Amino acid sequence: MGRELLAGGGVFASVVDECDAALRPFTGWSVREVLAGVEGDHPPFDRVDVVQPALFAMGVALSAVWRSLGVEPAAVVGHSQGEVVAAVVSGALSLEQGARVVALRSRAVLSCAGQGGMALVGRPLLEVEGFLAPYGDALSVAAVNTAGSTVVSGRAVELAALVGELQGSGVFARLINVDYASHNAQMDPLLPGLAEGFAGLVPGETDIAFYSTVSGRVAGGRELDGGYWCRNLREPVRFDRALEGLLDDGHTVFVEISAHPVLSMPLTDAGADRGGVVVGSLARDRGGMEQLLHNAGLLHTHGHELDWDRILPATPGTGLVPLPTYAFQREHHW
C-alpha cells in the first residue's frame, strides 16, 4: 500500500529512507525495496522479520505525512508492535532506538514461527477465559481489544480446535494469519536475549501523551526502556484499558496510522456513545495520496478543523474554487 506514496516522493519517501537507514544495520536488507515491491536481497515479504520492520516504516512515515498536512496528535496509542511506532512519534524513542526494538523483536519471534498461532474471538474477556479453561497452559489471552473483542494465542493444534468449537456454537472466532504466539508463554525463551539486545536503550521524555497498552495508563517516556519492550511482547495487550483512558481524558478523534485499517472497528465500537470519530490512512489497493485526502475529508465532515492552506498546496491538481455569486440558503438535516 505504500508503493504509490513512495513513487510520489515527498515526506513519505523521505521518512521511509530514514527508516531504511535506521533498520538496515539490524536487518541487512532494504525496507524501502520491500515497500516498493522490488525484488532484492531481503527474505520473503510475508516473513515476520520482514513484515514487522515494514509496518514500522509505514507507521512512522504515515505519521509524518499526517503531520505535514497539519494534523498533529494530542496523544498516541499502539497495539502490540504498534507501540514502537507510537513511542517514536511521542518522542520517547529515537528512530534508531525504535528500529532496534522492532528489528530485534521480529527476528526473535521468527525463531518461534510455525509453533503457534493467534485467533480473534468476539466475546468479553471473562467468557473467553472460560472457553480457555479446558486447554490449560496450551492457550492464553493475548489481547483485550474492547469489552467484546479478545485475542487468544498458543499452540496451533489447540487453537484450531478452540476456533472450530466456538464457530460450531455460533461464537464469532477466526484464526489470524500468523504462525507464532505473541503475548504467550511461547515468548518466554526469547526474553533474556531481547533484554540483552535492548539494554542500551535510553528513552527520553515524551512530547505527546503515550497511552500504554501494557499498563493501561499514560506512561512516562523513561518507562519505555528495555524491560518495557520485553513486557510488551510477553504480556497481554490491554488496548481496552488504554482506549478507556483516552476517552475518559477527552480524546475522541482517532486516526489509525497503518497500511490498512485494522483497529477502526474496535475504536468505533468503543467510542460510539462518546461522539468518537475514527478514520484510517491507507487501505488495501488504495495506497496513494488520494486515500489520505479522502480520510482528511472525513475528519473535516465530522467537524474536525483542518488547515486547508497546508493541505491544498501539498496536493497537485487541487485548489480553491470561486463561490457562486448568490448567497447560500442553508438548511441543516441532522
WOBEL-V350619 format. One line per field, one symbol per residue. ss: DSSP state (A for helix, B for strand, O for the rest). phi: phi as a letter, one per 40 degrees, with the letter a starting at -180 (. if undefined). A space follows every 50 residues. Layout:
ss=???
phi=???
This chain:
ss=OOAAAAAOOAAAAAAAAAAAAAAAAAAOOOAAAAAAOOOOOOOOOOOAAA AAAAAAAAAAAAAAAAAAOOOOOOBBBOOOOAAAAAAAAAOOOOAAAAAA AAAAAAAAAAOOOOOBBBBBBOOOAAAAAAAAAAAAAABBBBBBBBOOBB BBBBBAAAAAAAAAAAAAOOOOBBBBOOOOOOOOAAAAAAAAAAAAAOOO OOOOOOOOBBBOOOOOOBBOAAAOOAAAAAAAAAOOBOAAAAAAAAAAOO OOBBBOOOOOOOOAAAAAAAAAAAOOBBBOOOBOOBOOAAAAAAAAAAAA AOOOOOOAAAAOOOOOOOOOOOOOOOOOOOOOOO
phi=.cccccccggddcccccccdcccdcccgbcccccccgccacccddccccb cccccccccccccccdcccgcbccababbfccccccccccgcbcdccccc cccccccccdccdgbaaaacbcacdcccccccdccfccbacbabcadbab bbaiccccccccccccccbgccaacccbbabcfadccdcccdccdcccdc cbcbcccbdbcccccgacbcdccccdcccccdcccccccccccccccccg cbbbbccacacbbdcccccccdcbgcbbbcbbadgbbbcdcccdccccdc ccgccbccccccccbdgbicbdcdcbccbcacba
